[in-house]
Amino acid sequence: MLRRISPRAPRRLLSAASKPRPFLAVRALSTSPVAMMPTRSTHATQPADAFQLLPESQKPGEAEDRLYEASVKEIEAWWASPRYQGIKRPYSPEDVASKRGTQNIQYPSSVMAQKLFNLIREREAKGEPIHTSK
């Protein structure tokens, strides 16, 4: 019995591997509608992106100062949001902007934390509970 199966098995594997497979549609990560998206847009031109596209000879000076000022304004707006209300910091937005790099990273955990904060505020305003799944 094993003698009969062993010669056939490689043929079956080869024939199955050589057949074209139909295109499998990729399902979206989430099918639920987005209630509130983060304030940052992935399609908008960020000041750091414009700075990175400049030739090296034009980066020092005015362009760098504009990037720094835009970063300070972004940090001030971020800290003024309701989520961070009441937090006292021993450092200024200028200190943070001077220590940051030019690559703007948005972490998935930050996006989910913002969604949770928005959900809590929305339900609190309506006086509704937040139900968890089973």
Steps between C-alpha positions, in 0.01 A plus 500: 500500500777745588678420175198608303452828688860623500542534120164674470547750782774709335300520178197625689706759685662622180174519311333689786789746525509568127128583474427872507317599814210743483562848636391519861349830599655649809245595760533838660637506851182643637151493359358741752459864402752737646335731751786741553827489316821637644568862423810424295443424135727252327452677167574855612848634447673521836765769558760228566422336164550828315827552688628152404440572130719811501855480362766479772623850416160653585434314828696719744356841573145607418362156412626354826354791697161456329505128584583578864222761530246266337602225740461730803152607382400136445616404851313796654180402318548137607544597866199733486265216397242382758678167540804667656310765697636557849841340443788709632839448338843616619605560138375721219388419144826661383699249708311208346532636145875550541550136606280344232626364173353589162327163452139523619388164639140426589469187712193272473463505879464879490230476234306242705540704820354803320207290375436372854515852644253622236266207574509567874429872452218430252328249729554720804327791322204279408485335842534154346716212623785345304422134444776246462473195279448155645 
